[in-house]
Each structure stands twice: as structure tokens, then as C-alpha cells.
Amino acid sequence: MSIAYILSGSNLGQRKKHLELARMALERETGKLIAASALYESPAWGFDHPNHFLNQALELSTELPAHELLIKILHIEKE
């Protein structure tokens, strides 16, 4: 069992709902959610965008190797 720390964020549409759905999908597809930070709002970094991001840090317990975890995370992001 490994611990993974994932930073999630959304700046479009229902940002809070997107983060909630991402947390649920991560737990369903990658492992057990151990902890989640509060939600933080921040402006875009490295590019200009009128919408601020809503961000959250997640701690997961997973049995997936790093590469498989990344593939699952990228798939969840596309959804």
C-alpha cells in the first residue's frame, strides 16, 4: 500500500461540484481517500484566464503503481 498526494483544481462551471466528482471517482478507481484539505481559491498561474481556480489537496491510499495511478487520474480528468 502506498500513499499518494494529489492536487486537484477546477476553474470552469460548477467548480466545487467538479472537485467533489473528482474525489468520488478517485476513491472509486484508485484507492481509499484518507484526507482532503479545505478548498482554496486562486488565480491562474502561468497563463491568463478570467476565472479563478478552486483547488484542493487529497491524500490517497492506493495499491496502484505510480504509472497506473497517473493513467487513472488522467482518465478521470478527461471525464
C-alpha positions in Angstrom: 0.0 0.0 0.0 1.3 3.5 -0.9 0.2 7.0 -0.1 -0.3 9.4 -2.9 -0.9 13.2 -2.7 -2.9 14.7 -5.5 -3.6 18.4 -6.1 -6.9 19.0 -7.9 -8.4 22.1 -9.3 -11.2 23.5 -11.5 -11.8 26.9 -13.0 -14.8 26.3 -15.2 -18.5 25.8 -14.5 -19.6 24.4 -11.1 -16.0 24.2 -9.7 -17.0 22.8 -6.3 -19.1 20.1 -7.9 -16.3 19.2 -10.3 -13.9 18.7 -7.3 -16.5 16.6 -5.5 -17.0 14.3 -8.5 -13.2 14.0 -9.0 -12.8 12.9 -5.3 -15.5 10.3 -5.7 -14.0 9.0 -8.9 -10.5 8.9 -7.4 -11.7 6.9 -4.5 -13.8 4.5 -6.7 -11.0 3.9 -9.2 -7.7 4.3 -7.3 -8.0 3.6 -3.6 -9.1 5.0 -0.3 -9.4 8.7 0.4 -7.6 9.4 3.6 -7.8 13.1 3.9 -8.9 16.2 1.9 -7.8 19.8 2.5 -10.2 22.7 2.6 -11.0 24.4 -0.7 -8.8 27.3 -1.7 -9.4 29.8 -4.5 -6.5 31.2 -6.5 -5.9 33.0 -9.8 -4.5 31.0 -12.7 -0.7 30.7 -12.6 1.4 30.7 -15.8 -1.4 31.8 -18.1 -4.1 34.4 -18.2 -7.7 33.4 -17.5 -10.6 35.4 -16.1 -11.8 32.6 -13.9 -10.1 31.8 -10.6 -9.3 28.2 -9.7 -10.8 26.3 -6.8 -8.1 23.9 -5.5 -7.9 21.0 -3.1 -5.1 18.6 -1.9 -6.0 15.0 -1.5 -4.3 12.1 0.3 -5.0 8.6 -1.0 -4.0 5.1 0.0 -3.5 3.0 -3.2 -2.2 -0.3 -4.3 -1.6 1.0 -7.9 1.9 1.6 -9.2 2.7 5.3 -10.0 2.3 4.9 -13.7 -1.1 3.2 -13.4 -2.3 5.8 -10.9 -1.3 8.5 -13.4 -3.2 6.9 -16.2 -6.3 6.6 -14.0 -6.0 10.3 -12.9 -5.7 11.5 -16.5 -8.8 9.4 -17.4 -10.8 10.9 -14.6 -9.6 14.4 -15.6 -10.9 13.9 -19.1 -14.3 12.8 -17.8 
